[in-house]
């Protein structure tokens, strides 16, 4: 055991005999592995978040426009809607035998960047959400807020707030129409955490007052509008029939979240492939740099290695010294890469959280990360293979006879 520790100590001293070269190789290998780790944990979290936020929604019906925009606005609340549709659309959808559920949502206002969504209690059922504190709304101008909204605003049941016109933070405040918080949702890890939920009538009341300046003026039921309808199918046959039926209606557009999210993930996948390719180039450069450094090291230390042989070290022990030098570098790079990859994911998550966007965490761990140290060790041993063979084949006789 003592001999192994001595060999490891000697490998460590040899590695840092040229600190600049060692630091460069460590940097290249760490950055390449960190890029892989970053892509891995971010892509996994995006896919997981998308799957959770879909909440079993099979179809989103909105105003004519881009299906991708409708899906981003209606499911993930990351884009502006394409417009409004008649409230009567909900009744038409619910009358269809292929529709199991149709949930209306009305957008238009926000609270410090968090969207205020007028809807029905059925919306919470899509995500299995429950009220942790307080209760659900039972009247207009009552609101239930998500856990992320509570963390950012420190609002609690009984307090009031005024929404801002528009879906950003710069809109005009509806100070004359205040919402009262009546409940706080338990964290779900879904889009609900960053939403303010209220009754449809609340949204209509605020905007009627904003448009006319008089709360008494109300639109007739036939003139009411919503932003979108979230639909769940009763049978697989609806996937073929219902979108056609919706698109045949003037002013209506169907967006299938499954198809649109697949397109979205392909678009995101292009960026991750570029980053993964960049990481692969860095890993290749690290392997080549390590190979050159170890080969030169063996050439420069031939007399030291010969001395080890003369002192009784077998050839395999001398070769193991070169391999161990590469392994030490791989272990250091793996530790740095895992830390750096998770730190970058945390930084990206913090930036997205400020924009009330997707939730990413640096605390996410993937089982595939266990392959990163193995990848680093494999590259290290590959780059050390020829230098270690050269060390194994050293001829002591030739070295002693060589002119000095």
Helices and strands as residue ranges (DSSP letters): H 2-15, G 16-18, H 19-54, E 59-63, H 67-71, I 72-76, E 85-86, H 88-94, E 99-111, E 114-119, H 122-125, E 131-134, E 142-145, H 147-153, E 160-165, E 173-185, G 191-194, E 195-199, H 200-212, G 221-223, E 225-226, E 228-233, H 238-247, E 252-255, H 257-300, H 302-310, H 315-354, G 367-369, H 370-392, H 396-401
